[in-house]
Amino acid sequence: MNFAYPVTLTPDADGGFVVTFSDWPEAITQGETRDQALEEAADCLEEAVAARIDDRAEIPLPSSQQAGEATVAVPIATALKAALYLAVREAGIGTSELARRLGIHEKEARRLLDPRHGSKAAALERTLTAVGRRLTVEVRVAA
């Protein structure tokens, strides 16, 4: 799974840039400079992903980047939570079953799925393994 999404930066008549995501219609932000707009976009995307997890809604896969678009990725912790959320949904299990598979209390399983709870990467990796996923990391040269 990839959690890097294309964004469109549109110059604003009053200065700065408006940022929109074709995959996330609810996510709109802005910044005074291109760099600031992209930083704001990452924050906006993180909140949009967290809101969808909270609402138990779909998380779209990224569409293909088009000419003139930039790409914004969610922070690694949010990407791990989103990957786990999607894996649990696909497996059709709830927090009770997840807790049973991990040998932990259901409250701990709920925290692992909570996008605003600071779970450790190792715990999320172990949990992904418990639902049949393998975590890999890819590092790319910044564009």
N, CA, C and O atoms as CSV, one atom per row, in Angstrom:
chain,resi,resn,atom,element,x,y,z
A,1,MET,N,N,0.843,-1.178,0.000
A,1,MET,CA,C,0.000,0.000,0.000
A,1,MET,C,C,0.884,1.235,0.000
A,1,MET,O,O,1.956,1.266,0.605
A,2,ASN,N,N,0.416,2.211,-0.672
A,2,ASN,CA,C,1.139,3.469,-0.793
A,2,ASN,C,C,0.226,4.582,-0.287
A,2,ASN,O,O,-0.945,4.646,-0.661
A,3,PHE,N,N,0.747,5.434,0.539
A,3,PHE,CA,C,-0.046,6.534,1.086
A,3,PHE,C,C,0.553,7.884,0.717
A,3,PHE,O,O,0.603,8.802,1.536
A,4,ALA,N,N,1.006,7.990,-0.531
A,4,ALA,CA,C,1.490,9.254,-1.090
A,4,ALA,C,C,0.516,9.645,-2.192
A,4,ALA,O,O,0.304,8.888,-3.139
A,5,TYR,N,N,-0.071,10.819,-2.067
A,5,TYR,CA,C,-1.164,11.238,-2.942
A,5,TYR,C,C,-0.791,12.457,-3.777
A,5,TYR,O,O,-0.092,13.353,-3.304
A,6,PRO,N,N,-1.264,12.485,-5.025
A,6,PRO,CA,C,-1.015,13.666,-5.853
A,6,PRO,C,C,-1.853,14.855,-5.378
A,6,PRO,O,O,-2.988,14.703,-4.927
A,7,VAL,N,N,-1.256,16.036,-5.494
A,7,VAL,CA,C,-1.942,17.273,-5.114
A,7,VAL,C,C,-1.796,18.290,-6.238
A,7,VAL,O,O,-0.838,18.268,-7.010
A,8,THR,N,N,-2.773,19.173,-6.302
A,8,THR,CA,C,-2.722,20.286,-7.242
A,8,THR,C,C,-2.523,21.561,-6.441
A,8,THR,O,O,-3.263,21.831,-5.495
A,9,LEU,N,N,-1.525,22.340,-6.820
A,9,LEU,CA,C,-1.279,23.636,-6.197
A,9,LEU,C,C,-1.751,24.704,-7.176
A,9,LEU,O,O,-1.209,24.846,-8.272
A,10,THR,N,N,-2.753,25.440,-6.769
A,10,THR,CA,C,-3.322,26.480,-7.609
A,10,THR,C,C,-2.965,27.841,-7.022
A,10,THR,O,O,-3.284,28.119,-5.866
A,11,PRO,N,N,-2.298,28.699,-7.814
A,11,PRO,CA,C,-1.994,30.040,-7.297
A,11,PRO,C,C,-3.282,30.764,-6.904
A,11,PRO,O,O,-4.267,30.753,-7.642
A,12,ASP,N,N,-3.254,31.386,-5.739
A,12,ASP,CA,C,-4.403,32.129,-5.228
A,12,ASP,C,C,-4.286,33.584,-5.684
A,12,ASP,O,O,-3.186,34.135,-5.720
A,13,ALA,N,N,-5.390,34.193,-6.025
A,13,ALA,CA,C,-5.399,35.594,-6.479
A,13,ALA,C,C,-4.839,36.531,-5.406
A,13,ALA,O,O,-4.268,37.573,-5.730
A,14,ASP,N,N,-5.000,36.167,-4.135
A,14,ASP,CA,C,-4.498,36.989,-3.025
A,14,ASP,C,C,-3.067,36.628,-2.629
A,14,ASP,O,O,-2.537,37.170,-1.658
A,15,GLY,N,N,-2.447,35.726,-3.367
A,15,GLY,CA,C,-1.092,35.277,-3.057
A,15,GLY,C,C,-1.119,33.890,-2.454
A,15,GLY,O,O,-2.132,33.463,-1.900
A,16,GLY,N,N,-0.021,33.197,-2.560
A,16,GLY,CA,C,0.066,31.848,-2.016
A,16,GLY,C,C,-0.553,30.831,-2.952
A,16,GLY,O,O,-0.799,31.098,-4.128
A,17,PHE,N,N,-0.800,29.647,-2.388
A,17,PHE,CA,C,-1.319,28.526,-3.169
A,17,PHE,C,C,-2.441,27.829,-2.420
A,17,PHE,O,O,-2.398,27.687,-1.198
A,18,VAL,N,N,-3.441,27.400,-3.167
A,18,VAL,CA,C,-4.498,26.542,-2.639
A,18,VAL,C,C,-4.130,25.117,-3.048
A,18,VAL,O,O,-3.754,24.866,-4.193
A,19,VAL,N,N,-4.244,24.190,-2.098
A,19,VAL,CA,C,-3.885,22.798,-2.347
A,19,VAL,C,C,-5.138,21.936,-2.293
A,19,VAL,O,O,-5.910,21.999,-1.337
A,20,THR,N,N,-5.327,21.131,-3.333
A,20,THR,CA,C,-6.447,20.195,-3.374
A,20,THR,C,C,-5.939,18.803,-3.734
A,20,THR,O,O,-4.916,18.647,-4.401
A,21,PHE,N,N,-6.675,17.805,-3.278
A,21,PHE,CA,C,-6.371,16.394,-3.533
A,21,PHE,C,C,-7.522,15.816,-4.349
A,21,PHE,O,O,-8.677,15.905,-3.932
A,22,SER,N,N,-7.228,15.235,-5.488
A,22,SER,CA,C,-8.303,14.627,-6.271
A,22,SER,C,C,-8.874,13.400,-5.563
A,22,SER,O,O,-10.047,13.076,-5.747
A,23,ASP,N,N,-8.064,12.715,-4.755
A,23,ASP,CA,C,-8.519,11.513,-4.053
A,23,ASP,C,C,-9.225,11.817,-2.733
A,23,ASP,O,O,-9.875,10.941,-2.163
A,24,TRP,N,N,-9.101,13.047,-2.246
A,24,TRP,CA,C,-9.647,13.447,-0.954
A,24,TRP,C,C,-10.403,14.762,-1.126
A,24,TRP,O,O,-9.852,15.817,-0.813
A,25,PRO,N,N,-11.631,14.738,-1.607
A,25,PRO,CA,C,-12.352,15.988,-1.865
A,25,PRO,C,C,-12.541,16.859,-0.632
A,25,PRO,O,O,-12.693,18.074,-0.755
A,26,GLU,N,N,-12.535,16.260,0.552
A,26,GLU,CA,C,-12.709,17.044,1.784
A,26,GLU,C,C,-11.424,17.738,2.223
A,26,GLU,O,O,-11.461,18.592,3.108
A,27,ALA,N,N,-10.291,17.388,1.623
A,27,ALA,CA,C,-8.999,17.921,2.040
A,27,ALA,C,C,-8.583,19.094,1.150
A,27,ALA,O,O,-8.169,18.909,0.006
A,28,ILE,N,N,-8.701,20.276,1.690
A,28,ILE,CA,C,-8.305,21.501,0.990
A,28,ILE,C,C,-7.547,22.361,1.985
A,28,ILE,O,O,-7.985,22.543,3.121
A,29,THR,N,N,-6.420,22.885,1.559
A,29,THR,CA,C,-5.626,23.743,2.436
A,29,THR,C,C,-4.904,24.774,1.590
A,29,THR,O,O,-5.121,24.861,0.381
A,30,GLN,N,N,-4.046,25.553,2.228
A,30,GLN,CA,C,-3.302,26.580,1.495
A,30,GLN,C,C,-2.016,26.913,2.224
A,30,GLN,O,O,-1.813,26.532,3.377
A,31,GLY,N,N,-1.147,27.637,1.522
A,31,GLY,CA,C,0.095,28.108,2.102
A,31,GLY,C,C,0.597,29.306,1.334
A,31,GLY,O,O,0.273,29.483,0.159
A,32,GLU,N,N,1.385,30.124,1.991
A,32,GLU,CA,C,1.898,31.348,1.367
A,32,GLU,C,C,2.945,31.052,0.290
A,32,GLU,O,O,3.014,31.746,-0.725
A,33,THR,N,N,3.755,30.020,0.518
A,33,THR,CA,C,4.762,29.620,-0.461
A,33,THR,C,C,4.460,28.187,-0.888
A,33,THR,O,O,3.640,27.506,-0.273
A,34,ARG,N,N,5.126,27.742,-1.940
A,34,ARG,CA,C,4.926,26.362,-2.409
A,34,ARG,C,C,5.320,25.384,-1.302
A,34,ARG,O,O,4.584,24.437,-1.026
A,35,ASP,N,N,6.468,25.602,-0.668
A,35,ASP,CA,C,6.918,24.709,0.402
A,35,ASP,C,C,5.948,24.697,1.576
A,35,ASP,O,O,5.639,23.638,2.122
A,36,GLN,N,N,5.472,25.868,1.962
A,36,GLN,CA,C,4.518,25.936,3.072
A,36,GLN,C,C,3.206,25.245,2.687
A,36,GLN,O,O,2.597,24.560,3.509
A,37,ALA,N,N,2.779,25.427,1.451
A,37,ALA,CA,C,1.544,24.780,0.988
A,37,ALA,C,C,1.674,23.264,1.047
A,37,ALA,O,O,0.722,22.582,1.427
A,38,LEU,N,N,2.834,22.723,0.679
A,38,LEU,CA,C,3.045,21.280,0.738
A,38,LEU,C,C,3.122,20.778,2.178
A,38,LEU,O,O,2.654,19.677,2.468
A,39,GLU,N,N,3.697,21.557,3.073
A,39,GLU,CA,C,3.707,21.188,4.498
A,39,GLU,C,C,2.274,21.157,5.047
A,39,GLU,O,O,1.884,20.226,5.752
A,40,GLU,N,N,1.510,22.185,4.708
A,40,GLU,CA,C,0.102,22.232,5.145
A,40,GLU,C,C,-0.689,21.074,4.544
A,40,GLU,O,O,-1.585,20.527,5.187
A,41,ALA,N,N,-0.353,20.705,3.315
A,41,ALA,CA,C,-1.036,19.592,2.649
A,41,ALA,C,C,-0.796,18.285,3.391
A,41,ALA,O,O,-1.713,17.476,3.533
A,42,ALA,N,N,0.433,18.069,3.869
A,42,ALA,CA,C,0.736,16.846,4.625
A,42,ALA,C,C,-0.081,16.797,5.913
A,42,ALA,O,O,-0.612,15.746,6.272
A,43,ASP,N,N,-0.183,17.925,6.608
A,43,ASP,CA,C,-1.004,17.986,7.823
A,43,ASP,C,C,-2.473,17.734,7.514
A,43,ASP,O,O,-3.153,16.992,8.223
A,44,CYS,N,N,-2.949,18.360,6.447
A,44,CYS,CA,C,-4.347,18.216,6.034
A,44,CYS,C,C,-4.660,16.761,5.678
A,44,CYS,O,O,-5.701,16.227,6.062
A,45,LEU,N,N,-3.745,16.130,4.940
A,45,LEU,CA,C,-3.927,14.737,4.548
A,45,LEU,C,C,-3.939,13.825,5.769
A,45,LEU,O,O,-4.744,12.897,5.846
A,46,GLU,N,N,-3.054,14.085,6.714
A,46,GLU,CA,C,-3.015,13.283,7.936
A,46,GLU,C,C,-4.356,13.358,8.673
A,46,GLU,O,O,-4.866,12.342,9.145
A,47,GLU,N,N,-4.912,14.543,8.768
A,47,GLU,CA,C,-6.212,14.704,9.433
A,47,GLU,C,C,-7.336,14.028,8.652
A,47,GLU,O,O,-8.248,13.454,9.248
A,48,ALA,N,N,-7.276,14.093,7.330
A,48,ALA,CA,C,-8.305,13.445,6.506
A,48,ALA,C,C,-8.266,11.930,6.680
A,48,ALA,O,O,-9.310,11.287,6.790
A,49,VAL,N,N,-7.064,11.361,6.706
A,49,VAL,CA,C,-6.935,9.917,6.913
A,49,VAL,C,C,-7.457,9.544,8.294
A,49,VAL,O,O,-8.220,8.587,8.428
A,50,ALA,N,N,-7.056,10.287,9.321
A,50,ALA,CA,C,-7.512,10.003,10.682
A,50,ALA,C,C,-9.035,10.091,10.780
A,50,ALA,O,O,-9.664,9.256,11.430
A,51,ALA,N,N,-9.618,11.081,10.147
A,51,ALA,CA,C,-11.079,11.229,10.189
A,51,ALA,C,C,-11.777,10.043,9.527
A,51,ALA,O,O,-12.803,9.570,10.014
A,52,ARG,N,N,-11.218,9.568,8.420
A,52,ARG,CA,C,-11.831,8.415,7.752
A,52,ARG,C,C,-11.713,7.160,8.611
A,52,ARG,O,O,-12.639,6.349,8.653
A,53,ILE,N,N,-10.589,6.995,9.294
A,53,ILE,CA,C,-10.449,5.841,10.186
A,53,ILE,C,C,-11.452,5.965,11.328
A,53,ILE,O,O,-12.138,4.998,11.659
A,54,ASP,N,N,-11.540,7.147,11.932
A,54,ASP,CA,C,-12.505,7.373,13.019
A,54,ASP,C,C,-13.937,7.079,12.579
A,54,ASP,O,O,-14.728,6.523,13.341
A,55,ASP,N,N,-14.263,7.459,11.339
A,55,ASP,CA,C,-15.614,7.274,10.808
A,55,ASP,C,C,-15.831,5.887,10.212
A,55,ASP,O,O,-16.926,5.564,9.751
A,56,ARG,N,N,-14.781,5.071,10.227
A,56,ARG,CA,C,-14.816,3.730,9.627
A,56,ARG,C,C,-15.214,3.792,8.148
A,56,ARG,O,O,-16.001,2.982,7.657
A,57,ALA,N,N,-14.646,4.772,7.471
A,57,ALA,CA,C,-14.932,4.996,6.055
A,57,ALA,C,C,-13.784,4.456,5.192
A,57,ALA,O,O,-12.744,4.039,5.700
A,58,GLU,N,N,-14.000,4.477,3.903
A,58,GLU,CA,C,-12.990,4.028,2.952
A,58,GLU,C,C,-11.778,4.961,2.951
A,58,GLU,O,O,-11.913,6.167,3.159
A,59,ILE,N,N,-10.622,4.403,2.720
A,59,ILE,CA,C,-9.407,5.178,2.490
A,59,ILE,C,C,-9.016,4.896,1.050
A,59,ILE,O,O,-8.676,3.764,0.706
A,60,PRO,N,N,-9.063,5.919,0.207
A,60,PRO,CA,C,-8.790,5.671,-1.212
A,60,PRO,C,C,-7.313,5.374,-1.467
A,60,PRO,O,O,-6.430,5.872,-0.769
A,61,LEU,N,N,-7.075,4.562,-2.468
A,61,LEU,CA,C,-5.715,4.366,-2.937
A,61,LEU,C,C,-5.338,5.580,-3.767
A,61,LEU,O,O,-6.211,6.197,-4.378
A,62,PRO,N,N,-4.067,5.937,-3.805
A,62,PRO,CA,C,-3.662,7.120,-4.567
A,62,PRO,C,C,-3.895,6.935,-6.069
A,62,PRO,O,O,-3.625,5.873,-6.630
A,63,SER,N,N,-4.396,7.981,-6.695
A,63,SER,CA,C,-4.522,7.961,-8.148
A,63,SER,C,C,-3.149,8.250,-8.750
A,63,SER,O,O,-2.217,8.620,-8.036
A,64,SER,N,N,-3.034,8.083,-10.039
A,64,SER,CA,C,-1.762,8.343,-10.721
A,64,SER,C,C,-1.478,9.832,-10.732
A,64,SER,O,O,-2.376,10.653,-10.924
A,65,GLN,N,N,-0.235,10.161,-10.527
A,65,GLN,CA,C,0.187,11.564,-10.549
A,65,GLN,C,C,0.135,12.075,-11.985
A,65,GLN,O,O,0.654,11.433,-12.898
A,66,GLN,N,N,-0.484,13.217,-12.176
A,66,GLN,CA,C,-0.605,13.835,-13.494
A,66,GLN,C,C,0.460,14.921,-13.644
A,66,GLN,O,O,1.041,15.383,-12.662
A,67,ALA,N,N,0.699,15.311,-14.867
A,67,ALA,CA,C,1.668,16.381,-15.137
A,67,ALA,C,C,1.299,17.624,-14.342
A,67,ALA,O,O,0.133,18.017,-14.304
A,68,GLY,N,N,2.276,18.237,-13.714
A,68,GLY,CA,C,2.061,19.457,-12.949
A,68,GLY,C,C,1.639,19.236,-11.515
A,68,GLY,O,O,1.562,20.195,-10.747
A,69,GLU,N,N,1.361,17.994,-11.127
A,69,GLU,CA,C,0.970,17.713,-9.749
A,69,GLU,C,C,2.202,17.381,-8.913
A,69,GLU,O,O,3.190,16.847,-9.417
A,70,ALA,N,N,2.122,17.705,-7.643
A,70,ALA,CA,C,3.132,17.298,-6.670
A,70,ALA,C,C,2.580,16.072,-5.947
A,70,ALA,O,O,1.430,15.688,-6.159
A,71,THR,N,N,3.391,15.466,-5.102
A,71,THR,CA,C,2.943,14.325,-4.308
A,71,THR,C,C,3.183,14.625,-2.838
A,71,THR,O,O,4.224,15.164,-2.463
A,72,VAL,N,N,2.213,14.273,-2.017
A,72,VAL,CA,C,2.306,14.459,-0.570
A,72,VAL,C,C,2.012,13.119,0.093
A,72,VAL,O,O,1.039,12.444,-0.244
A,73,ALA,N,N,2.864,12.750,1.035
A,73,ALA,CA,C,2.687,11.496,1.767
A,73,ALA,C,C,2.252,11.791,3.189
A,73,ALA,O,O,2.598,12.827,3.757
A,74,VAL,N,N,1.487,10.867,3.761
A,74,VAL,CA,C,1.143,10.988,5.177
A,74,VAL,C,C,2.370,10.621,5.997
A,74,VAL,O,O,3.225,9.882,5.510
A,75,PRO,N,N,2.484,11.109,7.213
A,75,PRO,CA,C,3.595,10.704,8.084
A,75,PRO,C,C,3.584,9.188,8.297
A,75,PRO,O,O,2.535,8.550,8.206
A,76,ILE,N,N,4.739,8.628,8.577
A,76,ILE,CA,C,4.888,7.177,8.694
A,76,ILE,C,C,3.932,6.565,9.721
A,76,ILE,O,O,3.369,5.499,9.473
A,77,ALA,N,N,3.742,7.212,10.853
A,77,ALA,CA,C,2.845,6.660,11.876
A,77,ALA,C,C,1.416,6.567,11.351
A,77,ALA,O,O,0.719,5.587,11.615
A,78,THR,N,N,0.986,7.570,10.619
A,78,THR,CA,C,-0.367,7.559,10.052
A,78,THR,C,C,-0.473,6.513,8.953
A,78,THR,O,O,-1.502,5.848,8.831
A,79,ALA,N,N,0.576,6.358,8.150
A,79,ALA,CA,C,0.567,5.334,7.101
A,79,ALA,C,C,0.440,3.937,7.714
A,79,ALA,O,O,-0.289,3.092,7.194
A,80,LEU,N,N,1.152,3.698,8.819
A,80,LEU,CA,C,1.054,2.395,9.484
A,80,LEU,C,C,-0.344,2.155,10.033
A,80,LEU,O,O,-0.885,1.056,9.903
A,81,LYS,N,N,-0.932,3.179,10.648
A,81,LYS,CA,C,-2.291,3.043,11.182
A,81,LYS,C,C,-3.293,2.794,10.053
A,81,LYS,O,O,-4.192,1.965,10.189
A,82,ALA,N,N,-3.135,3.514,8.939
A,82,ALA,CA,C,-4.039,3.340,7.804
A,82,ALA,C,C,-3.895,1.944,7.201
A,82,ALA,O,O,-4.890,1.311,6.849
A,83,ALA,N,N,-2.659,1.468,7.082
A,83,ALA,CA,C,-2.431,0.122,6.546
A,83,ALA,C,C,-3.066,-0.932,7.446
A,83,ALA,O,O,-3.675,-1.887,6.962
A,84,LEU,N,N,-2.922,-0.754,8.755
A,84,LEU,CA,C,-3.527,-1.694,9.699
A,84,LEU,C,C,-5.052,-1.628,9.621
A,84,LEU,O,O,-5.720,-2.661,9.583
A,85,TYR,N,N,-5.588,-0.437,9.598
A,85,TYR,CA,C,-7.038,-0.252,9.486
A,85,TYR,C,C,-7.577,-0.979,8.250
A,85,TYR,O,O,-8.569,-1.702,8.336
A,86,LEU,N,N,-6.926,-0.787,7.110
A,86,LEU,CA,C,-7.379,-1.424,5.873
A,86,LEU,C,C,-7.232,-2.944,5.933
A,86,LEU,O,O,-8.091,-3.671,5.434
A,87,ALA,N,N,-6.147,-3.425,6.541
A,87,ALA,CA,C,-5.935,-4.869,6.656
A,87,ALA,C,C,-6.992,-5.513,7.553
A,87,ALA,O,O,-7.502,-6.588,7.240
A,88,VAL,N,N,-7.314,-4.867,8.651
A,88,VAL,CA,C,-8.332,-5.388,9.570
A,88,VAL,C,C,-9.702,-5.398,8.881
A,88,VAL,O,O,-10.465,-6.356,9.005
A,89,ARG,N,N,-9.999,-4.312,8.153
A,89,ARG,CA,C,-11.272,-4.270,7.407
A,89,ARG,C,C,-11.346,-5.392,6.386
A,89,ARG,O,O,-12.362,-6.079,6.276
A,90,GLU,N,N,-10.260,-5.575,5.637
A,90,GLU,CA,C,-10.240,-6.604,4.601
A,90,GLU,C,C,-10.369,-7.999,5.204
A,90,GLU,O,O,-11.005,-8.877,4.619
A,91,ALA,N,N,-9.766,-8.200,6.371
A,91,ALA,CA,C,-9.854,-9.497,7.047
A,91,ALA,C,C,-11.244,-9.731,7.638
A,91,ALA,O,O,-11.599,-10.860,7.975
A,92,GLY,N,N,-12.028,-8.655,7.762
A,92,GLY,CA,C,-13.380,-8.779,8.297
A,92,GLY,C,C,-13.407,-9.119,9.777
A,92,GLY,O,O,-14.311,-9.810,10.246
A,93,ILE,N,N,-12.406,-8.629,10.517
A,93,ILE,CA,C,-12.372,-8.921,11.944
A,93,ILE,C,C,-12.568,-7.638,12.742
A,93,ILE,O,O,-12.376,-6.535,12.230
A,94,GLY,N,N,-12.948,-7.800,13.982
A,94,GLY,CA,C,-13.099,-6.663,14.888
A,94,GLY,C,C,-11.952,-6.611,15.879
A,94,GLY,O,O,-10.999,-7.386,15.802
A,95,THR,N,N,-12.068,-5.684,16.804
A,95,THR,CA,C,-10.989,-5.518,17.776
A,95,THR,C,C,-10.868,-6.722,18.716
A,95,THR,O,O,-9.772,-7.023,19.188
A,96,SER,N,N,-11.965,-7.405,18.988
A,96,SER,CA,C,-11.893,-8.598,19.853
A,96,SER,C,C,-11.043,-9.680,19.208
A,96,SER,O,O,-10.187,-10.280,19.858
A,97,GLU,N,N,-11.284,-9.922,17.937
A,97,GLU,CA,C,-10.507,-10.944,17.227
A,97,GLU,C,C,-9.059,-10.507,17.074
A,97,GLU,O,O,-8.146,-11.322,17.204
A,98,LEU,N,N,-8.845,-9.238,16.802
A,98,LEU,CA,C,-7.484,-8.730,16.693
A,98,LEU,C,C,-6.741,-8.926,18.014
A,98,LEU,O,O,-5.594,-9.371,18.030
A,99,ALA,N,N,-7.400,-8.592,19.111
A,99,ALA,CA,C,-6.794,-8.767,20.436
A,99,ALA,C,C,-6.477,-10.234,20.697
A,99,ALA,O,O,-5.415,-10.557,21.230
A,100,ARG,N,N,-7.390,-11.119,20.326
A,100,ARG,CA,C,-7.168,-12.559,20.518
A,100,ARG,C,C,-5.936,-13.021,19.745
A,100,ARG,O,O,-5.106,-13.758,20.277
A,101,ARG,N,N,-5.819,-12.584,18.482
A,101,ARG,CA,C,-4.669,-12.983,17.660
A,101,ARG,C,C,-3.345,-12.478,18.227
A,101,ARG,O,O,-2.306,-13.121,18.075
A,102,LEU,N,N,-3.396,-11.333,18.875
A,102,LEU,CA,C,-2.177,-10.736,19.426
A,102,LEU,C,C,-1.910,-11.148,20.874
A,102,LEU,O,O,-0.817,-10.929,21.395
A,103,GLY,N,N,-2.923,-11.752,21.525
A,103,GLY,CA,C,-2.786,-12.114,22.933
A,103,GLY,C,C,-2.750,-10.903,23.842
A,103,GLY,O,O,-2.025,-10.884,24.837
A,104,ILE,N,N,-3.545,-9.878,23.494
A,104,ILE,CA,C,-3.594,-8.645,24.277
A,104,ILE,C,C,-5.037,-8.334,24.649
A,104,ILE,O,O,-5.964,-8.975,24.154
A,105,HIS,N,N,-5.221,-7.361,25.510
A,105,HIS,CA,C,-6.556,-6.905,25.908
A,105,HIS,C,C,-7.180,-6.128,24.749
A,105,HIS,O,O,-6.472,-5.486,23.972
A,106,GLU,N,N,-8.492,-6.189,24.638
A,106,GLU,CA,C,-9.188,-5.496,23.549
A,106,GLU,C,C,-8.927,-3.983,23.565
A,106,GLU,O,O,-8.869,-3.354,22.509
A,107,LYS,N,N,-8.772,-3.409,24.740
A,107,LYS,CA,C,-8.482,-1.976,24.853
A,107,LYS,C,C,-7.171,-1.639,24.135
A,107,LYS,O,O,-7.069,-0.609,23.468
A,108,GLU,N,N,-6.183,-2.504,24.277
A,108,GLU,CA,C,-4.907,-2.298,23.588
A,108,GLU,C,C,-5.082,-2.412,22.075
A,108,GLU,O,O,-4.467,-1.657,21.323
A,109,ALA,N,N,-5.902,-3.334,21.633
A,109,ALA,CA,C,-6.162,-3.489,20.193
A,109,ALA,C,C,-6.846,-2.237,19.646
A,109,ALA,O,O,-6.527,-1.786,18.546
A,110,ARG,N,N,-7.775,-1.681,20.402
A,110,ARG,CA,C,-8.438,-0.442,19.967
A,110,ARG,C,C,-7.431,0.689,19.823
A,110,ARG,O,O,-7.517,1.484,18.887
A,111,ARG,N,N,-6.475,0.766,20.748
A,111,ARG,CA,C,-5.445,1.807,20.670
A,111,ARG,C,C,-4.580,1.644,19.421
A,111,ARG,O,O,-4.186,2.628,18.795
A,112,LEU,N,N,-4.291,0.398,19.067
A,112,LEU,CA,C,-3.493,0.159,17.870
A,112,LEU,C,C,-4.187,0.688,16.616
A,112,LEU,O,O,-3.527,1.108,15.665
A,113,LEU,N,N,-5.501,0.666,16.620
A,113,LEU,CA,C,-6.275,1.151,15.478
A,113,LEU,C,C,-6.612,2.640,15.573
A,113,LEU,O,O,-7.099,3.225,14.606
A,114,ASP,N,N,-6.362,3.247,16.713
A,114,ASP,CA,C,-6.689,4.664,16.925
A,114,ASP,C,C,-5.639,5.532,16.231
A,114,ASP,O,O,-4.464,5.485,16.594
A,115,PRO,N,N,-6.052,6.331,15.229
A,115,PRO,CA,C,-5.069,7.128,14.480
A,115,PRO,C,C,-4.394,8.216,15.312
A,115,PRO,O,O,-3.361,8.746,14.903
A,116,ARG,N,N,-4.949,8.554,16.456
A,116,ARG,CA,C,-4.371,9.610,17.283
A,116,ARG,C,C,-3.590,9.068,18.491
A,116,ARG,O,O,-3.045,9.835,19.284
A,117,HIS,N,N,-3.545,7.753,18.614
A,117,HIS,CA,C,-2.774,7.141,19.701
A,117,HIS,C,C,-1.369,6.834,19.197
A,117,HIS,O,O,-1.206,6.275,18.113
A,118,GLY,N,N,-0.380,7.190,19.961
A,118,GLY,CA,C,1.015,7.011,19.558
A,118,GLY,C,C,1.522,5.595,19.762
A,118,GLY,O,O,2.244,5.322,20.721
A,119,SER,N,N,1.153,4.707,18.879
A,119,SER,CA,C,1.628,3.320,18.954
A,119,SER,C,C,3.047,3.224,18.413
A,119,SER,O,O,3.436,3.975,17.519
A,120,LYS,N,N,3.809,2.297,18.962
A,120,LYS,CA,C,5.174,2.087,18.494
A,120,LYS,C,C,5.148,1.325,17.167
A,120,LYS,O,O,4.292,0.471,16.935
A,121,ALA,N,N,6.104,1.658,16.311
A,121,ALA,CA,C,6.177,1.023,14.992
A,121,ALA,C,C,6.296,-0.492,15.112
A,121,ALA,O,O,5.680,-1.219,14.332
A,122,ALA,N,N,7.077,-0.982,16.072
A,122,ALA,CA,C,7.253,-2.428,16.243
A,122,ALA,C,C,5.922,-3.110,16.568
A,122,ALA,O,O,5.648,-4.202,16.072
A,123,ALA,N,N,5.101,-2.471,17.394
A,123,ALA,CA,C,3.790,-3.037,17.734
A,123,ALA,C,C,2.882,-3.061,16.516
A,123,ALA,O,O,2.145,-4.024,16.304
A,124,LEU,N,N,2.933,-1.998,15.709
A,124,LEU,CA,C,2.110,-1.958,14.504
A,124,LEU,C,C,2.586,-2.993,13.484
A,124,LEU,O,O,1.774,-3.619,12.803
A,125,GLU,N,N,3.894,-3.168,13.381
A,125,GLU,CA,C,4.433,-4.187,12.471
A,125,GLU,C,C,3.980,-5.579,12.899
A,125,GLU,O,O,3.561,-6.381,12.065
A,126,ARG,N,N,4.064,-5.867,14.203
A,126,ARG,CA,C,3.618,-7.161,14.731
A,126,ARG,C,C,2.125,-7.371,14.460
A,126,ARG,O,O,1.693,-8.473,14.125
A,127,THR,N,N,1.355,-6.305,14.611
A,127,THR,CA,C,-0.083,-6.394,14.391
A,127,THR,C,C,-0.395,-6.623,12.917
A,127,THR,O,O,-1.277,-7.414,12.581
A,128,LEU,N,N,0.320,-5.938,12.048
A,128,LEU,CA,C,0.130,-6.168,10.608
A,128,LEU,C,C,0.426,-7.621,10.258
A,128,LEU,O,O,-0.281,-8.221,9.449
A,129,THR,N,N,1.460,-8.186,10.856
A,129,THR,CA,C,1.794,-9.593,10.615
A,129,THR,C,C,0.654,-10.497,11.071
A,129,THR,O,O,0.353,-11.498,10.421
A,130,ALA,N,N,0.022,-10.147,12.187
A,130,ALA,CA,C,-1.082,-10.952,12.728
A,130,ALA,C,C,-2.300,-10.966,11.814
A,130,ALA,O,O,-3.138,-11.863,11.910
A,131,VAL,N,N,-2.404,-9.981,10.931
A,131,VAL,CA,C,-3.528,-9.951,9.983
A,131,VAL,C,C,-3.039,-10.241,8.556
A,131,VAL,O,O,-3.683,-9.869,7.575
A,132,GLY,N,N,-1.888,-10.912,8.467
A,132,GLY,CA,C,-1.426,-11.394,7.175
A,132,GLY,C,C,-0.727,-10.384,6.287
A,132,GLY,O,O,-0.717,-10.538,5.066
A,133,ARG,N,N,-0.145,-9.361,6.873
A,133,ARG,CA,C,0.572,-8.349,6.085
A,133,ARG,C,C,2.033,-8.328,6.493
A,133,ARG,O,O,2.387,-8.730,7.602
A,134,ARG,N,N,2.877,-7.855,5.586
A,134,ARG,CA,C,4.304,-7.719,5.866
A,134,ARG,C,C,4.682,-6.276,5.588
A,134,ARG,O,O,4.377,-5.736,4.525
A,135,LEU,N,N,5.341,-5.662,6.541
A,135,LEU,CA,C,5.755,-4.274,6.419
A,135,LEU,C,C,7.093,-4.189,5.696
A,135,LEU,O,O,8.046,-4.883,6.050
A,136,THR,N,N,7.155,-3.339,4.687
A,136,THR,CA,C,8.411,-3.008,4.029
A,136,THR,C,C,8.498,-1.496,3.975
A,136,THR,O,O,7.478,-0.808,4.019
A,137,VAL,N,N,9.705,-0.979,3.880
A,137,VAL,CA,C,9.908,0.464,3.849
A,137,VAL,C,C,10.635,0.821,2.558
A,137,VAL,O,O,11.572,0.135,2.148
A,138,GLU,N,N,10.198,1.885,1.935
A,138,GLU,CA,C,10.837,2.374,0.733
A,138,GLU,C,C,11.218,3.841,0.944
A,138,GLU,O,O,10.398,4.647,1.384
A,139,VAL,N,N,12.435,4.167,0.633
A,139,VAL,CA,C,12.904,5.547,0.752
A,139,VAL,C,C,13.231,6.022,-0.655
A,139,VAL,O,O,13.954,5.350,-1.391
A,140,ARG,N,N,12.698,7.179,-1.027
A,140,ARG,CA,C,12.912,7.731,-2.357
A,140,ARG,C,C,13.634,9.067,-2.260
A,140,ARG,O,O,13.603,9.736,-1.227
A,141,VAL,N,N,14.270,9.433,-3.334
A,141,VAL,CA,C,14.897,10.750,-3.438
A,141,VAL,C,C,13.775,11.783,-3.500
A,141,VAL,O,O,12.809,11.605,-4.242
A,142,ALA,N,N,13.898,12.866,-2.723
A,142,ALA,CA,C,12.878,13.917,-2.718
A,142,ALA,C,C,12.866,14.617,-4.073
A,142,ALA,O,O,13.909,14.874,-4.676
A,143,ALA,N,N,11.665,14.913,-4.526
A,143,ALA,CA,C,11.513,15.575,-5.828
A,143,ALA,C,C,11.670,17.082,-5.711
A,143,ALA,O,O,11.572,17.793,-6.712
